Structure formats: C-alpha cells, structure tokens
Amino acid sequence: MTPRPPWSTGRNRSMRGSVIVAVTVLGVVLPGASSALAAPGDGYLRLAHLSPDTPAVDVYLYAAGRSTPRLVLKHVGYGVLSPYQRLGGGDYTVAMRPADAAATSPPVLSAHVHVRPRAAYTVAGLGPYKDLTLRILEDARTAPTGRVVLRVIQASLRRPVVTVTADGRTLAGDLRFPEVTSYRSLRAGATTVRVTDGSGAPVTSRVTLRAGSVHTLFVLDGTSGPRLLDLREAAAPRRTPRGPVEAGLGGLASRVAPPPWVVSARLIPLSPGPAEGGRGDRPGAYAGADRPSRTGPYADGERGGSPGTYADGERGGRPGAYAEPVMLRIPEIGVRSPLDRLTTDGRGRLRPPRDPAHAGWFADGIRPGDTGPAVIAGHVDSRTGPAVFTRLATLRPGARILVTDATGRVAAFTVDLVRAFPKEDFPTADVYEATPDPQLRVITCGGAFDPVSGHYLRDVVVYASRTR
C-alpha cells in the first residue's frame, strides 16, 4: 500500500452507511482541553460542510498525540461554516463521526493538518456523499494595498457547472462541482456577482468588497436554485499607520517601575486605581464622561453578538457589522471612556486623542467587533498626572475589554497578551495586519520618559481577541 502524504485524508470503510462531513470548529472546550490564550503568531483553522447530499455529523479536533479532543461540535449540516479557531502552530487532526456516534468509535473520515504560525486553513468536506473527501485549503491572509482578493468554491450539486461573474468580469468560467478556484485580485467596492449555468434563472447578489479584505464566494444549493454566500475571511485597515504612537506627555515621568508580567524593560508605575465604575479624581483613575444615551441598559458583563456558527442568511465571517464605537470599558483597571475618532498625521503616524482623559479608535481601520484588528489608543499620562491609560500595562491575560457601538451593541474582548516595545521596533505587522477573526489592539506609551524629545521610549500594546 502506498503511504498517504501528510496532507491527505483517510476514510474508514468498515463503517458503511456512515456519514462524514467537515463542519464547524467552533465548539465546546472540553474538560482537560487546552485553554491557552491566543497570541500574535498563532495559526487559524476552520471547517466547512459543503457536501449537499451528506447528512449532519459530529466533528472532533485533536492536537497531535492527544486523545482528549480540544473541541467537539454536534449535528452540523450542509452549508455551515465555522469562524476561525486560533491555534498554536503544530499538527492537528480533524475527525468526523456520524451524528451521535460514540466519541470512542473509529472516525470514518479524518484529516491531518500542519498549522503554520500566521497561516489560515479551511478543512472542507467536498464532493457527493458517495465520493466525499476532506480537502485542506490554505486561505489567503492579506490583499494588495487598496485591493481585494477573492476565490470561488463550487458546492452546488444541482447546478454542477456554473459561471461566476462580477460586474461582467468572469471570476470562474465553467466551474465544476466541487472545484475551488485560486484567489484573484480585484478592485475594491460594491460589486454585483452573477451565477449562471445555462439552464435556469441566474442568481445575483450585491457584495461589498472592502480594500484590504479577503473573500470566498460559495455557490450552494438552495430550495429553489443555487444560492451565493460571501464570506469576508480576513480584513485589514484601509491604510496602515506608520511607526509608534506618541501617547504620553510626561506627567508621571519620575515614577518608573515595570509590572513583572509585561515583556519590557521599564514601564511607568501604575498606582492602585478605582473599582469598576469609579470616577476620576484619584491617582490611577481617569476623569471620564457618562455613558452615552442608548435604548436599554447594559451591564459590565454584557456580550455583544457572539460570532457563532453561521448558517443560511447570516453574514458569514462578519459577526454582525458593528456601528461606530462610542464607549470603552476596561473593568479591571477602572476605565470607562468615550471613544474619539483618530486619524493619521502628515507623516502617516496615528494621532493620539487630544484629551488625555479620552481613548480613541483608528477610524480608517476596523470597527471593534468586526473581522480584523481594531485599534484603540490613549494617553498614559497628561502633563500634570494620570490619563485614561495610566494603568493599561497592569492588565493581565484574561481581563475583559468592552466596546459599545453607536447602536448600544457591545463587543467583548479578552486580553491575550501585554507587551512593550521600543519605539524604533514598533510591531506594525502584528498590530495592523489582516486577521481572520475580530481582534483588538490597545496602545499607550511606557518605559522611561525622554525630556529632550518629550516622549516615552516605549509603546505598550495590549492584544485581545473577541470573546465568543
């Protein structure tokens, strides 16, 4: 027997009549499973059920050499995809079992995936049931500046050969089930996508292709003909600011001491601050504004729309298209601040908020809660004392960050990592590059204060992931 290559799939043929499909990797973390927080440099993995005549299945995800699954999802059917799961680099196995089969039963279909840092993969069940396979697709992470990259996956069995066009330009001609095209670079903007097969009425859909984003168009079977699902799989800001953020004015320059858990040389000290809800007239607190008016109350633990598994009609890859953010809360350090709009200066650097008591969000970037890396910045101090992010560097992994948008919807994030970088080594790629999931970076100054330049020598960056 010829040995299978590491990227091939295997089917256990002893279980005739069993059904197997790739499905969503967003599931339940089981007891004993790894719950390590994500960090820059992780890889991404998602699964997709794209076999029209294959029933629902249970899906298990294992780290290499482990018998306890990291994730399990039950009863997932055709047309369902998952959000990306962030994983440390290494080897993983996706195992598919018939719905409700025992977890100890042999899988009838499996795939072994090597996840590289910063890479993204889709493990998709493709083809008809009688010839079902798992395919491992490497997904694009970035697009050329000002452009969009897009591919098409043909998963319609009723219309086995289709042509897909965008504003009259052919994206895929005579695309056969279950083929997958390569990515193509397109102009950003609103586009009308049209699917034809020569035998029935064409299907059209208006798709917004935002500069810096990565898309996949799925052609699926629907009740009355093919349907088109557009997933924005990764997104970056419209423009990338250059260099560090100057977010300190020197009011605490004489007080320097690093929190031990932050990877840094020297950070400003962070005196004990108020409990959540405290108002500023104490060291370490900020003089914040009241919450914006909105319909209905919200509590500190409120979560805004979990991405979940997307099904028919949902905006796949976009957990609900958030409105402009207006309020930031970080309960652990007593921050409650309105969010100003931030732009770049003439040198292309991100401007901090004018008011040291306010935080701000990069308005040419990602809205917090949407796919991609949203960026919030604020001052570590004013000219006379503390500012909104005086205590930012004391955040530990697991802390909550809550961002409320103009409609009152809350996007909740969990801190993954807190780091400090010399200004000359500011990690532009880590902060701004496209991500397949909703992420947040919160930035302020730190380290020693240089009275000659009038700036701190480091930037503190808090990396956080959307709470599911």
Secondary structure, DSSP 4 states (H G I P E B T S, - for coil): -PPPPTT-EEE-TTSTT----------EEPTTS--PPP-TT-EEEEEEEE-TT---EEEEEEETT-SS-SEEEEEE-TT-B-PPEEE-SEEEEEEEEETT--TTSPPSEEEEEEEPTT-EEEEEEES-GGG-EEEEEEEP----TTEEEEEEEEE-SSS-EEEEEETTEEEEEEEETT-BPPPEEEE-EEEEEEEE-SSS--EEEEEEE-TT-EEEEEEEE-SSSEEEEEEEEEB--SS---S------STTTT-----TTSBSS--------PPTT--SSSTT---PPPPPP-SS---TT--------B-TTS-TTSSS----EEEEEEGGGTEEEEEEEE-B-TTSPBPPPSSTT-EEEETTSPPTTSSEEEEEEE-SB-SSSB-TTTTGGG--TT-EEEEEETTS-EEEEEEEEEEEEEGGG--HHHHHS-BSSEEEEEEEEEEEEETTTTEEEEEEEEEEEE--
